[in-house]
Amino acid sequence: MNDLLSQVEPMIPALRRYARGLVRDAESADDIVQDCLERVVLNWSRRHDDNPRSWVFAILHNLAVNKLRQDARRAGSVPIEDAPETVGARSPTQEDAIYGGEVMAAIERLPPDYRSILLLVSVEDLSYAEAGKVLEIPLGTVMSRLARARERLRSILENERPRTSTAGSYIRRVK
């Protein structure tokens, strides 16, 4: 039990971030993490790896995908704008808020396959092999999807800047 606790407990914040990134609802994400942790405890003896990180993230990913499918059938999703403001760790500056909002809106516009691989590798810092295990796809597919996700994200952020009320003026930093 100490082995389980020492290996899984440090993963909980990352599991919560990943779940929130996938389902875009803090309450649902916390429920998914709770279900994931229950399954981890029940099936701890069945794991095949010395490093259970990818196994735990795979469980979480599958639960999140099931939740998204249920929500799609029930048409009950919450936009990212309706998420509580207390989700962040610190109060952002005005510039951080503007850019963060642009990035989140762009990530939201990515297809689910691209969004999940981008979140696993870029946010949760899983290796390509671990992300492949979580998503149950080959390593080559991980690399190509990640490249396409990054390219599409860059394209969205570069080409579709939000218009302000002052005839296209943008905030920028001048040093």
N, C-alpha and C positions, 0 to 999 in steps of 0.2 A: 504494500500500500504506500510506503514511503517513496518507492521508485515511481509509482504513478503520480503521486503528488508533486514530487520534485521535477518531473519532466513536463507535466501538463499545466500546472499552475502558472508558470511564466508565459505560456501561450495564450492565456485567456484574453488579455488586451488585444492581441493581434487577431484572435478569433472574432472578437466583437467588432473590430474595425472592418474585417473582411465581410462579415455578415451584414453590417450596416451598409457597406458599399454595394453589396448585391441586392438586398431587399429594400434599401432606401427608407427604412422605418426602424427607429431605435427600439421600439417595444417589440416588434416582430423579430428583430435581430437578436435581442436578448433572449427571447423564447427559443430561437433556433440554437443559440449557444448553449442554453440549458439542456435542450434535447441532445445536442452533440456530446456534452460532458456526461450525460447519463449513459449514452451508448459507449463512450470511451471506457467508463468505469465497468460497465457490464461485460465488455468484450476485450478488456485489457490483456487477458491471457492469450487471445487469438492473434494479436498483432505479429507481423512477420519481420519487422525491422527493429534494429537497435535504436534508430532515431525515429520516433513516432510522429514527428511533425507533419510529414506529408500524409500519413494515415489519418491523423486527427483532422487536418484540413480537408481531406477527401470526404470524411463523414459530414463535416459542416457544409461543404459545397453541395453534396447530394441532398441534404436537408433543405438548404436554401433553394435549390432548383425545384424541389417538390413544392415548397411554399410558393414560389413564383408561379408555378403551374396552377396551383390551387387558386391563387389570387386572380390569375388570368381567366380562369373559368368563372370565378365569382365577381370579376371586375372590381376588385377592392384594393386599389393601390394608392399610395400616398406620395405626392410629388415631393421632391427634395426641399422645395421652398417651405413646406409645412413641417419640416423636421424641427425639433426644438433647437434654440440657439445655443444651448448648453452643451452641444455635442463636441465642440472644439476644446482643446486643452487650455488655450489662452485666448484672450480677447485680441482679435486681429486688428491691424491698422486699417485705415481706409483703403489703402492700396492693396493690402492683402485680401481684404474682403472683395474688392472688385475683381482681382485676378482669380481668387479662389472660386468666386461665383462663376466666372467664365469657364474655368477648368472643369468644375463640377457639371455645369450645363453641357459642356462638350463631352465629358465622359458618359453622361446620361444618354447622349445621342448615339453612342457606339452600340453596335449590335451586342447582344448578351455574351456571345463567345469571345468577342474582342475585349469587352469590359471585364469579364472574369479573369482572363489571362493577364491583362494589364494590372489589375488590382493585386493578383497573387504575386507577380514578379516585381512590380515597381513599388507597391505599397507594403506588402507583407514580406518582401525580401526572400521569397522562396526561390530556390534554384530552378533552372529550366526543367531538370529531371523531376524535382519534387512537384512542380506545377503540373507536369505531364501526368504524374501519378494521381494527383488530386482530380484532374479533369478526365483522366483515363484516355489520354491521347498520346501519340508518339512524340518523341523529342523534336523531330523535324517539323511537325505540325505546330508544336509550341513556339518554335523560333519563327516560323512564317506568320502565324497568327499575331504574335507579339510585334513583329515588324510592321504588319499591316495595321494593327491597332495604333501603334505609335505614329505611323504616317497619317492615318485618318484623323487622329487627335490633333496632330500638328496642323493639318489642313483646315480643320474646323476652327482652331484657335487663330490661325493667320488670316483666313479668308472671311470670317464672319464676325467681325467686331460689332459689339452692340452700339447702336446709335444713341447719342445723348440728345437732350433737348436743344443744345446750343450748336446746331448746324454742323455736326460731324466733328467737333473738337474732342480730342482724346487726352486723358491724363497721361503724362509721361514725366520721367525723371530727368532733370538736366543737372549735370554736375559741373 
